Amino acid sequence: MSTSTTGKPVNGTPTPQRQRVDLRQYGILGALVLIVVLFQFLTGGRLLLPANISNLIQQNAYVLILAIGMVIVIIAGHIDLSVGSIVAMVGAIVAIAIMQWNLPWPVAVILGLAVGALIGAWQGFWVAFVGIPAFIVTLAGMLLFRGLTLVLLTGGTINALPEGFVAIAKGTLPQSFGTMLGGHDVFTLIIALVVVAAIVLTGFRSRARRRKLDLPVESGTSFIVRNVVVSIAILAFAWLLSGHRGLPIILIILAVLILLYTFVLNRTVFGRNVYAIGGNRHAAQMSGIKVRWVDFFIFVNMGVLAALAGIVTSARAGGAVSSAGGSYELDAIAAVFIGGAAVTGGVGTVVGAVVGAMIMGVLNMGLSILTVDSAWQQVIKGMVLLLAVAFDVISKQRNRS
């Protein structure tokens, strides 16, 4: 979020308003860059190898998907502790549908998403209409759905899922335009150029629209620097990624989700209602917002995204296991808070949650490459989460004083 300043009149004419830069969001991006540079140095350049970039996306797809849903839950002032168990249960149901019920895998995927929606509706009912705190409802859900997963799989596993299904998480698009300059996929580079052009064009159009409506605009220097940095980052990322097999299918899914939910939160009535409820629930209710229904659909949405994460997890593993999804809810919550969401609700963005998830992913991969013991990995990630939340609390205290 950003604030604005109003210029003082000069010779009777007001000066243009300037939109202040959200320094916290830039700080999060800066932290990601610093962590990447640090581990690139410590690993002797291995972190940014094309194969590792591809693995980083595929291994952390689940937390990116969950973080997108979790940020909406947290903005509204709730929490969801059940997503890891939903991941396991939906993964089991989809695997059973494919291997035992002989359903085509696309039908099984739709079934899994529908189950996720039903689970979300179940939890949303208790939170929104009965009034039980989300912490208690989802804690019960964590136990309930984990138990049902054990019942479905009877403590075993289901393997040998079809290649088409596995490709959701591990597949890449065909190299339709061939390769260039040492095996870099041309199609991936073309997509990156299109994305950069779309971002820059959208930025200019938004800036022109705000000027036309006499709304605050970002300073020209900040606008140019931001677009140059973002463009270079995207092109560099695409160049590294294009050196390993091509464009991952899961990256396309993630890009669609990021764009969709950014639009939902920023440009729709539902998104504005979520922020209003998180900022002041009583005021939102008094202003006519149907708070209960908004809460209900927040959890339905979280259920669907948890189901999608379960499908992706099973696809990457090539099977379903009862232990899947362990601590996934903690990874998602940590990513959201590291990405700038407020503990008290009302503040947060999809992009921030994604950046937070990437910070967690880079930490995981960098520490693994360095063969750091898993116990110390947990210690380091815990300290990063604590510092991120402490920064939020201290910043608010300074603003109040």
C-alpha positions as CSV (number, residue, x, y, z in Angstrom):
1,M,0.0,0.0,0.0
2,S,1.1,3.5,-0.5
3,T,0.3,7.0,0.7
4,S,0.3,10.3,-1.0
5,T,1.5,13.9,-0.4
6,T,-0.3,17.0,-1.5
7,G,1.8,19.7,-3.1
8,K,1.5,23.2,-1.9
9,P,0.0,25.8,-4.3
10,V,2.5,27.7,-6.3
11,N,1.1,31.0,-7.7
12,G,-2.3,29.7,-7.0
13,T,-1.8,26.5,-8.9
14,P,-1.5,23.3,-6.9
15,T,1.6,21.2,-7.6
16,P,1.1,17.6,-8.7
17,Q,0.6,15.1,-5.9
18,R,3.3,12.5,-5.5
19,Q,2.7,8.9,-4.5
20,R,5.1,7.7,-1.8
21,V,7.0,4.6,-2.4
22,D,6.2,1.7,-0.2
23,L,9.6,1.2,1.3
24,R,8.6,-2.0,3.1
25,Q,7.8,-3.8,-0.2
26,Y,11.1,-2.6,-1.6
27,G,12.8,-3.9,1.5
28,I,11.3,-7.3,1.1
29,L,12.5,-7.5,-2.5
30,G,15.9,-6.2,-1.4
31,A,16.1,-8.9,1.2
32,L,15.4,-11.5,-1.4
33,V,18.1,-10.2,-3.6
34,L,20.6,-10.1,-0.7
35,I,19.8,-13.7,0.2
36,V,20.2,-14.8,-3.4
37,V,23.6,-13.0,-3.7
38,L,24.8,-14.4,-0.4
39,F,24.0,-18.0,-1.2
40,Q,25.3,-17.6,-4.7
41,F,28.7,-16.6,-3.1
42,L,28.6,-19.2,-0.4
43,T,27.7,-22.1,-2.8
44,G,30.4,-21.1,-5.2
45,G,27.9,-20.2,-7.9
46,R,25.8,-23.3,-7.7
47,L,22.6,-21.7,-6.5
48,L,21.8,-20.1,-9.8
49,L,22.6,-23.0,-12.0
50,P,19.7,-23.5,-14.5
51,A,18.8,-26.9,-13.1
52,N,18.6,-25.4,-9.6
53,I,16.4,-22.6,-10.7
54,S,14.0,-25.1,-12.2
55,N,14.1,-27.2,-9.1
56,L,13.5,-24.1,-6.9
57,I,10.2,-23.5,-8.7
58,Q,9.0,-27.1,-8.7
59,Q,10.0,-27.8,-5.1
60,N,8.4,-24.7,-3.7
61,A,5.3,-24.6,-5.9
62,Y,3.2,-25.9,-3.0
63,V,4.2,-23.0,-0.7
64,L,3.6,-20.4,-3.4
65,I,0.1,-21.7,-4.0
66,L,-0.7,-22.0,-0.3
67,A,0.7,-18.5,0.4
68,I,-1.6,-16.9,-2.2
69,G,-4.6,-18.3,-0.4
70,M,-3.2,-17.8,3.1
71,V,-2.5,-14.1,2.6
72,I,-6.2,-13.5,2.0
73,V,-7.1,-15.4,5.1
74,I,-4.6,-13.4,7.2
75,I,-5.6,-10.1,5.7
76,A,-9.1,-10.8,6.9
77,G,-7.8,-11.5,10.4
78,H,-8.0,-15.3,10.4
79,I,-5.6,-18.2,10.3
80,D,-5.7,-21.6,8.7
81,L,-3.8,-24.5,10.3
82,S,-5.4,-27.3,8.3
83,V,-3.9,-26.7,4.8
84,G,-1.2,-29.3,5.2
85,S,-3.7,-32.0,6.1
86,I,-6.0,-30.9,3.2
87,V,-3.0,-31.3,0.9
88,A,-2.5,-34.9,2.1
89,M,-6.2,-35.8,1.9
90,V,-6.8,-34.4,-1.6
91,G,-3.6,-35.9,-2.9
92,A,-4.8,-39.3,-1.6
93,I,-8.3,-38.9,-3.1
94,V,-6.9,-37.9,-6.5
95,A,-4.5,-40.8,-6.5
96,I,-7.2,-43.3,-5.5
97,A,-9.5,-41.9,-8.2
98,I,-6.9,-42.4,-10.9
99,M,-5.4,-45.7,-9.8
100,Q,-8.4,-47.5,-8.2
101,W,-11.5,-45.9,-9.7
102,N,-9.8,-45.7,-13.1
103,L,-10.9,-42.1,-13.7
104,P,-9.0,-40.1,-16.3
105,W,-6.5,-37.9,-14.5
106,P,-8.1,-34.6,-15.7
107,V,-11.4,-35.7,-14.1
108,A,-9.6,-36.7,-11.0
109,V,-8.0,-33.3,-10.8
110,I,-11.5,-31.6,-11.0
111,L,-12.8,-34.0,-8.4
112,G,-9.9,-33.0,-6.1
113,L,-10.6,-29.3,-6.5
114,A,-14.3,-29.9,-5.8
115,V,-13.3,-31.8,-2.6
116,G,-11.1,-28.9,-1.6
117,A,-14.1,-26.5,-2.1
118,L,-16.3,-28.7,0.1
119,I,-13.7,-28.8,2.8
120,G,-13.4,-25.0,2.7
121,A,-17.1,-24.7,2.8
122,W,-17.2,-27.0,5.9
123,Q,-14.7,-24.9,7.7
124,G,-16.1,-21.6,6.5
125,F,-19.5,-22.5,7.9
126,W,-18.2,-23.0,11.4
127,V,-16.1,-19.8,11.2
128,A,-18.6,-17.5,9.5
129,F,-22.0,-18.6,10.6
130,V,-21.4,-20.4,13.9
131,G,-18.8,-18.0,15.1
132,I,-16.1,-20.4,16.2
133,P,-12.6,-18.8,15.9
134,A,-10.7,-19.9,12.8
135,F,-7.8,-21.0,14.9
136,I,-10.0,-23.7,16.6
137,V,-11.9,-24.7,13.5
138,T,-8.8,-25.2,11.4
139,L,-6.9,-26.9,14.3
140,A,-9.7,-29.4,14.4
141,G,-9.5,-29.7,10.6
142,M,-5.8,-30.4,10.8
143,L,-6.5,-33.4,13.0
144,L,-9.7,-34.5,11.2
145,F,-8.3,-34.4,7.6
146,R,-5.0,-36.0,8.6
147,G,-6.9,-38.8,10.2
148,L,-9.1,-39.3,7.1
149,T,-5.9,-39.4,5.0
150,L,-4.6,-42.3,7.1
151,V,-8.0,-44.1,6.7
152,L,-8.0,-43.6,2.9
153,L,-4.4,-44.8,2.4
154,T,-4.5,-47.3,5.3
155,G,-1.0,-46.2,6.2
156,G,0.4,-47.1,2.8
157,T,1.2,-45.3,-0.5
158,I,-0.2,-45.1,-4.0
159,N,2.5,-44.9,-6.7
160,A,2.9,-45.1,-10.5
161,L,0.6,-42.2,-11.3
162,P,0.3,-41.5,-15.1
163,E,2.9,-39.3,-16.9
164,G,0.3,-36.7,-17.9
165,F,-0.6,-36.1,-14.3
166,V,3.0,-36.0,-13.1
167,A,3.8,-33.4,-15.8
168,I,1.6,-30.9,-13.9
169,A,4.5,-30.5,-11.5
170,K,7.5,-31.8,-13.3
171,G,6.8,-31.2,-17.0
172,T,8.0,-28.4,-19.3
173,L,6.5,-27.0,-22.5
174,P,8.0,-28.3,-25.7
175,Q,10.9,-26.2,-27.2
176,S,8.7,-25.1,-30.1
177,F,11.1,-22.4,-31.4
178,G,14.3,-24.4,-30.8
179,T,17.3,-23.2,-28.8
180,M,20.0,-20.6,-29.2
181,L,23.3,-19.5,-27.7
182,G,24.3,-22.7,-26.0
183,G,21.0,-24.4,-25.6
184,H,18.7,-21.7,-24.2
185,D,15.0,-22.2,-25.0
186,V,13.8,-19.5,-27.4
187,F,10.2,-19.8,-26.4
188,T,11.0,-19.1,-22.7
189,L,12.9,-16.0,-23.7
190,I,10.0,-14.8,-25.9
191,I,7.5,-15.3,-23.1
192,A,9.8,-13.2,-20.8
193,L,10.0,-10.4,-23.3
194,V,6.2,-10.4,-23.6
195,V,5.8,-10.3,-19.8
196,V,8.3,-7.4,-19.5
197,A,6.5,-5.4,-22.3
198,A,3.1,-6.1,-20.6
199,I,4.4,-4.9,-17.2
200,V,5.9,-1.7,-18.6
201,L,2.9,-0.9,-20.8
202,T,0.5,-1.5,-17.9
203,G,2.6,0.8,-15.7
204,F,2.5,3.6,-18.2
205,R,-1.2,3.2,-18.7
206,S,-1.9,3.2,-15.0
207,R,0.3,6.3,-14.6
208,A,-1.5,8.1,-17.3
209,R,-4.9,7.2,-15.9
210,R,-4.0,8.5,-12.5
211,R,-2.7,11.8,-13.9
212,K,-5.9,12.2,-15.9
213,L,-8.0,11.7,-12.7
214,D,-5.7,14.0,-10.8
215,L,-4.6,11.2,-8.4
216,P,-1.2,10.9,-6.8
217,V,1.5,9.4,-9.0
218,E,4.9,7.9,-8.3
219,S,7.8,10.1,-9.1
220,G,9.3,9.7,-12.6
221,T,12.7,8.6,-11.3
222,S,11.2,6.0,-9.0
223,F,8.9,4.7,-11.8
224,I,11.8,4.3,-14.2
225,V,14.1,2.7,-11.7
226,R,11.5,0.2,-10.6
227,N,10.6,-0.9,-14.1
228,V,14.2,-1.2,-15.1
229,V,15.1,-3.3,-12.1
230,V,12.0,-5.5,-12.5
231,S,12.6,-6.0,-16.2
232,I,16.3,-6.9,-15.7
233,A,15.3,-9.4,-12.9
234,I,12.6,-11.1,-15.1
235,L,15.0,-11.3,-18.1
236,A,17.8,-12.7,-16.0
237,F,15.6,-15.2,-14.4
238,A,14.2,-16.3,-17.8
239,W,17.8,-16.6,-19.2
240,L,18.8,-18.9,-16.4
241,L,15.6,-20.9,-16.6
242,S,15.8,-21.3,-20.4
243,G,19.1,-23.2,-20.0
244,H,17.3,-26.2,-18.5
245,R,14.7,-28.1,-20.5
246,G,12.4,-25.1,-21.1
247,L,9.5,-23.4,-19.4
248,P,8.0,-25.4,-16.5
249,I,4.3,-26.0,-16.7
250,I,3.9,-25.3,-13.0
251,L,5.5,-21.8,-13.5
252,I,2.6,-21.0,-15.9
253,I,0.1,-22.2,-13.4
254,L,1.7,-20.0,-10.7
255,A,1.8,-17.0,-13.0
256,V,-1.9,-17.3,-13.7
257,L,-2.7,-17.6,-10.0
258,I,-0.6,-14.5,-9.1
259,L,-2.2,-12.4,-11.8
260,L,-5.7,-13.6,-11.0
261,Y,-5.5,-13.1,-7.2
262,T,-3.7,-9.7,-7.5
263,F,-6.6,-8.6,-9.7
264,V,-9.1,-10.0,-7.2
265,L,-7.6,-8.3,-4.2
266,N,-6.9,-4.9,-5.9
267,R,-9.7,-4.5,-8.4
268,T,-12.8,-6.3,-7.2
269,V,-15.5,-5.6,-4.5
270,F,-14.6,-8.9,-2.8
271,G,-11.0,-7.8,-2.5
272,R,-11.9,-4.4,-1.1
273,N,-14.2,-6.1,1.4
274,V,-11.4,-8.4,2.6
275,Y,-9.2,-5.4,3.4
276,A,-12.1,-3.6,5.0
277,I,-12.9,-6.6,7.3
278,G,-9.3,-7.0,8.2
279,G,-8.9,-3.3,9.0
280,N,-12.0,-3.0,11.1
281,R,-14.5,-5.8,11.2
282,H,-17.1,-3.9,13.1
283,A,-16.9,-0.9,10.8
284,A,-17.1,-3.1,7.8
285,Q,-20.2,-4.7,9.1
286,M,-21.8,-1.4,9.9
287,S,-21.1,-0.1,6.4
288,G,-23.2,-2.9,4.9
289,I,-20.5,-5.5,4.0
290,K,-21.8,-9.1,4.3
291,V,-19.0,-10.1,6.6
292,R,-20.1,-13.6,7.2
293,W,-20.4,-14.5,3.5
294,V,-17.0,-12.9,2.8
295,D,-15.5,-15.0,5.6
296,F,-17.2,-18.1,4.2
297,F,-15.8,-17.7,0.7
298,I,-12.4,-16.9,2.0
299,F,-12.2,-20.4,3.4
300,V,-13.8,-21.9,0.3
301,N,-11.1,-20.3,-1.7
302,M,-8.4,-21.5,0.7
303,G,-9.8,-25.0,0.4
304,V,-9.5,-25.0,-3.4
305,L,-6.0,-23.7,-3.3
306,A,-4.9,-26.2,-0.7
307,A,-6.5,-28.9,-3.0
308,L,-4.4,-27.6,-5.9
309,A,-1.3,-27.7,-3.7
310,G,-2.2,-31.3,-2.9
311,I,-2.5,-32.2,-6.6
312,V,0.8,-30.5,-7.4
313,T,2.5,-32.3,-4.4
314,S,1.2,-35.7,-5.5
315,A,2.2,-35.0,-9.1
316,R,5.8,-34.1,-8.1
317,A,6.1,-37.2,-5.9
318,G,4.5,-39.4,-8.5
319,G,2.2,-40.8,-5.8
320,A,0.3,-40.2,-2.6
321,V,1.6,-40.8,0.9
322,S,-0.1,-40.2,4.3
323,S,2.7,-38.0,5.5
324,A,2.4,-35.5,2.7
325,G,1.8,-31.9,3.6
326,G,3.7,-32.0,6.9
327,S,4.3,-28.5,8.2
328,Y,3.0,-27.0,5.0
329,E,0.8,-24.7,6.9
330,L,3.8,-23.3,8.8
331,D,5.7,-22.6,5.6
332,A,2.7,-20.8,4.1
333,I,2.1,-18.7,7.2
334,A,5.8,-17.8,7.5
335,A,5.9,-16.8,3.8
336,V,2.9,-14.5,4.2
337,F,4.4,-12.7,7.3
338,I,7.8,-12.5,5.8
339,G,6.1,-10.9,2.7
340,G,4.8,-8.0,4.7
341,A,1.4,-9.0,6.0
342,A,0.3,-7.6,9.3
343,V,-0.3,-9.8,12.3
344,T,-3.4,-7.9,13.1
345,G,-4.9,-8.2,9.6
346,G,-5.8,-5.6,7.1
347,V,-2.4,-5.4,5.4
348,G,-0.8,-7.8,2.8
349,T,-0.4,-8.4,-0.9
350,V,-0.2,-11.4,-3.1
351,V,3.1,-10.3,-4.5
352,G,4.5,-9.8,-1.0
353,A,3.4,-13.4,-0.1
354,V,5.0,-14.7,-3.2
355,V,8.3,-12.9,-2.5
356,G,8.1,-14.3,1.1
357,A,7.7,-17.8,-0.3
358,M,10.6,-17.3,-2.6
359,I,12.8,-16.2,0.4
360,M,11.8,-19.4,2.2
361,G,12.6,-21.4,-1.0
362,V,16.0,-19.8,-1.5
363,L,16.8,-20.4,2.1
364,N,15.8,-24.1,1.8
365,M,17.8,-24.6,-1.4
366,G,20.9,-22.7,-0.3
367,L,21.1,-24.4,3.0
368,S,20.6,-27.8,1.4
369,I,23.4,-27.1,-1.1
370,L,25.6,-26.2,1.8
371,T,24.6,-29.5,3.5
372,V,23.5,-27.6,6.6
373,D,21.8,-30.0,9.1
374,S,18.0,-29.9,8.9
375,A,17.8,-29.0,12.6
376,W,19.8,-25.8,11.9
377,Q,17.7,-25.1,8.8
378,Q,14.7,-24.9,11.1
379,V,16.5,-22.6,13.5
380,I,17.5,-20.2,10.7
381,K,14.0,-20.1,9.2
382,G,12.5,-19.6,12.6
383,M,14.7,-16.6,13.2
384,V,13.9,-15.1,9.8
385,L,10.2,-15.3,10.6
386,L,10.7,-13.8,14.0
387,L,12.7,-10.9,12.6
388,A,10.1,-10.2,9.9
389,V,7.2,-10.0,12.4
390,A,9.3,-8.0,14.8
391,F,10.0,-5.5,12.0
392,D,6.3,-5.2,11.4
393,V,5.5,-4.6,15.1
394,I,8.4,-2.1,15.6
395,S,7.4,-0.2,12.4
396,K,3.8,0.2,13.7
397,Q,5.0,1.4,17.1
398,R,7.2,4.1,15.5
399,N,4.3,5.3,13.3
400,R,2.1,5.7,16.3
401,S,4.7,7.7,18.3
